[in-house]
Amino acid sequence: MKFETLMLQTLFSACLLICLLAMGAMLTTHVNVAKVADSDAPVAATTN
């Protein structure tokens, strides 16, 4: 029983760490709007 509990706690910790790293990367990424708007696709509005 101890081994299963340890494995589940380790899996939970690893999943939580991966989720936090992914969310942190999404929140701290800065996208340059001008570069995205340089494509040939029509854009409704661009802001600085």
C-alpha positions as protocol buffer text, in pm:
chain_id: "A"
residue {
  index: 1
  type: MET
  ca { x: 0 y: 0 z: 0 }
}
residue {
  index: 2
  type: LYS
  ca { x: 286 y: 238 z: 73 }
}
residue {
  index: 3
  type: PHE
  ca { x: 435 y: 192 z: -274 }
}
residue {
  index: 4
  type: GLU
  ca { x: 107 y: 273 z: -451 }
}
residue {
  index: 5
  type: THR
  ca { x: 54 y: 582 z: -236 }
}
residue {
  index: 6
  type: LEU
  ca { x: 407 y: 702 z: -306 }
}
residue {
  index: 7
  type: MET
  ca { x: 364 y: 645 z: -680 }
}
residue {
  index: 8
  type: LEU
  ca { x: 32 y: 834 z: -688 }
}
residue {
  index: 9
  type: GLN
  ca { x: 176 y: 1124 z: -491 }
}
residue {
  index: 10
  type: THR
  ca { x: 477 y: 1138 z: -724 }
}
residue {
  index: 11
  type: LEU
  ca { x: 252 y: 1131 z: -1031 }
}
residue {
  index: 12
  type: PHE
  ca { x: 32 y: 1406 z: -887 }
}
residue {
  index: 13
  type: SER
  ca { x: 338 y: 1618 z: -808 }
}
residue {
  index: 14
  type: ALA
  ca { x: 482 y: 1570 z: -1157 }
}
residue {
  index: 15
  type: CYS
  ca { x: 150 y: 1658 z: -1326 }
}
residue {
  index: 16
  type: LEU
  ca { x: 107 y: 1964 z: -1107 }
}
residue {
  index: 17
  type: LEU
  ca { x: 460 y: 2080 z: -1187 }
}
residue {
  index: 18
  type: ILE
  ca { x: 407 y: 2035 z: -1561 }
}
residue {
  index: 19
  type: CYS
  ca { x: 78 y: 2226 z: -1547 }
}
residue {
  index: 20
  type: LEU
  ca { x: 234 y: 2511 z: -1351 }
}
residue {
  index: 21
  type: LEU
  ca { x: 528 y: 2533 z: -1591 }
}
residue {
  index: 22
  type: ALA
  ca { x: 296 y: 2537 z: -1893 }
}
residue {
  index: 23
  type: MET
  ca { x: 72 y: 2803 z: -1739 }
}
residue {
  index: 24
  type: GLY
  ca { x: 373 y: 3011 z: -1639 }
}
residue {
  index: 25
  type: ALA
  ca { x: 512 y: 2992 z: -1992 }
}
residue {
  index: 26
  type: MET
  ca { x: 177 y: 3101 z: -2138 }
}
residue {
  index: 27
  type: LEU
  ca { x: 146 y: 3394 z: -1897 }
}
residue {
  index: 28
  type: THR
  ca { x: 499 y: 3523 z: -1942 }
}
residue {
  index: 29
  type: THR
  ca { x: 531 y: 3488 z: -2320 }
}
residue {
  index: 30
  type: HIS
  ca { x: 534 y: 3821 z: -2502 }
}
residue {
  index: 31
  type: VAL
  ca { x: 405 y: 3813 z: -2858 }
}
residue {
  index: 32
  type: ASN
  ca { x: 509 y: 4092 z: -3091 }
}
residue {
  index: 33
  type: VAL
  ca { x: 180 y: 4200 z: -3250 }
}
residue {
  index: 34
  type: ALA
  ca { x: 355 y: 4376 z: -3538 }
}
residue {
  index: 35
  type: LYS
  ca { x: 532 y: 4056 z: -3646 }
}
residue {
  index: 36
  type: VAL
  ca { x: 210 y: 3856 z: -3626 }
}
residue {
  index: 37
  type: ALA
  ca { x: 29 y: 4123 z: -3829 }
}
residue {
  index: 38
  type: ASP
  ca { x: 298 y: 4123 z: -4101 }
}
residue {
  index: 39
  type: SER
  ca { x: 151 y: 3813 z: -4259 }
}
residue {
  index: 40
  type: ASP
  ca { x: -73 y: 3836 z: -4567 }
}
residue {
  index: 41
  type: ALA
  ca { x: -379 y: 3732 z: -4369 }
}
residue {
  index: 42
  type: PRO
  ca { x: -641 y: 4006 z: -4326 }
}
residue {
  index: 43
  type: VAL
  ca { x: -636 y: 4168 z: -3985 }
}
residue {
  index: 44
  type: ALA
  ca { x: -930 y: 4362 z: -3845 }
}
residue {
  index: 45
  type: ALA
  ca { x: -724 y: 4592 z: -3622 }
}
residue {
  index: 46
  type: THR
  ca { x: -375 y: 4612 z: -3483 }
}
residue {
  index: 47
  type: THR
  ca { x: -271 y: 4792 z: -3168 }
}
residue {
  index: 48
  type: ASN
  ca { x: 64 y: 4877 z: -3017 }
}
